[in-house]
């Protein structure tokens, strides 16, 4: 990504670079997963424990969960041994802080709102003293101008990312294609609805 950004700045010096929130959410979830795995291996050394069973719920956005489900998740984390539950809870909260910041996109947030949410995220990462969160905060700081551009413009390539993922899934399900025409038909069937019934491989 840095090499690509440098190339874009060189070729299109007037262009505004925007970091897509899709990748930031993915990075935040990856950071949370790394914390969970590290403390689990360090203090338990095996899976099959409650924090492993909660792995999918941890990476869900709290904004898309019912309040009682969020409370139940936090209760589950508080019932874990402190050396395991406390770091995971902090990492989960930092992830949610970043998601709260990204959620202001397309809402025309003022500078004070963005500043307060960003400070809350940085403060939590700093107080946690977890290397994974420090790395996440450093990444956000490095790309902050591009992240701020996303908050102001709301520009995203999530549609093309989703289409690309579907195409890759189709290729994996087929164990590869020998005929390029069949690959085009299969991917068009999976990614378009209006064209179904009158597709042409050409």
N, C-alpha and C positions, 0 to 999 in steps of 0.2 A: 504493500500500500504506500509507504513513503516514496518508493521509486516511481510509482505511478503518479502520485501527487506532484513530485518534482518535475516529471515530464509534462504534465498538464500545465503547470505554472510557467514552464519554459516556452511551450508552444502557444498557450492561451493566457498571457499575463493578465488580461483584464477579466478573466473568468472568475466567478465565485465558487469555491469548492464547498460542497455540502457533505457532511458525514451522515449517512443513513442511519436512522435509529434502530433499524433491524439488526445491524451489526453491533451496535452498542448494547442492546438487550441481550444478544447472543453472548457478548463478551462478559457482561455482568453475571449471567447464569453460569457461564464457564468458570468464572472466578469463585462463585459460591460453591460449585461442585468441587473445585480444587480444595477449598477449605474443608469441606465435609470429608472428602477422601483422606486428606492428610491427617486430620485429627482422629478419624476412625482407625486408620492403619496404625497410627502412633499409640493409641490408647486401647485399641481392641484387637487389631491385627486380623480381623475377618469380617465378612459381610454377614447378613442375616440379622442385624441389629435394627433397632427402631429407626435410627437416623438414616440407615440405608433404605428402609421401607418408605421413608418420607421424601425420598429424593425427587420424585416427580411433583409433589405438592410444593416443594421448596422453590422450584423454578417457575411456578405459575405466578402471574401478577396478582397481588392482593386486591387490586382494583377490580379484577374479574372474578373474585371469590366472594361468597356470602360472608357477612360479618362473623357469624358463628363458626364458619370454617376457618377463618383467620385466627380467631380466638383459640380454637381447638388445636391448630398448628402450633401456636406459641405456647400453649399449655404442654403439648407433647415435647417441645424443645426444652422447656423449663424442667421437665421431669427427667431429662437425661442427666448423666453425670456432668458436673459443671465444666470439667476440662473438655468435654465434647459439645455440650449444648450451648455454652456461652459463645464460643467462636462462631458456631454455625448461626446462632441468632444474630450476632453482630453483622456477619456477612449478608444474611438475609435482609436485615434492615438497610444496609448500605445499598444493596441491589434495589430495594424499593425506593430509597431516596433518589437514586439515579432515574428510575422509572417515573417518579413524580416530576422530576425536572423535565424529562422528555415529553411528558403528557401536556406540557404547556404549549407545545407546537400548535400552530394554527389558532391559538387563542389570543394572539397579540399580547403576550406577557410584557409587563413593564420591567424596567431595569431592576427595581427593588425586589420584585418577585423572583426573578431569575437569580439575583445575587443571593437572596436568602436561601433558596433551595440548593444552589451550588455550594454555599458555605456549609449548610447542614451535611451535605454529602462529604465534602472534604474533611470536616471536623470529625465525623464518624470514622472515616478511614484512618485519620491520624490517631485518634484515641484508641482504636482497636489494636494497634501494634501487630497487625497481621501482614506478612509480606505480600500476600495475594491482593489484599485491599490497597496496599501502598502502590503496587504495580498498576492496579486499575485506576487509582487516582492520578498517577503520573500519565497514563495514557489519555485520560480525559483532559488533563491540563495541556498536554502536547497538542491535542486536536481541538482545543476549545474554540478557536475562531470558526472552524468548520462546523462544530456542533451548534454554536450560536447561530450560524447561518441557517441550519436546519430549523431551529426554534423560530426564527423569523419568517422563513419561507415555507416550511412544511413540505419541501420537495423530498420525494422518496422514490426509490426504484423497487419498492416492494412487489409491484406487479410483475416486473421482469424477473425478480429473484424467485418468486413463486412459480412462474412458468418454467424457469430453468431447473428448478427442483423437480417439477413434474416430469420434464424431459429426461432427467438423469434417472429418476425412478423407473420410467418406462424402459429405458435401456438396460437397467439392472434386471428388471423382471423378465426381459427377453433374453438375458445372458448375451447381449450384443446382437447387432443386426448384420446379416450378410448382404442384404439388399438395401441400398440407400433409399430406394423408393418406398419400401415397406416402412423404414424408419420414419420417413416424412409423414406417411399416412398415419402411423400409430401416434406420433407426437401431436399431429394436428387434431386427431380424434380426441386426444386427452386434454388439449389446451384450448380447443374452440368448440362451441356448441352450435353457433349459427350455421357453420359450414357443414355440419354432419348431414350425410345423405347425398351430398354431391361433391365429394372430394376428388381431387385430381393429384396424382403423385408428381406431376411435372412442376 
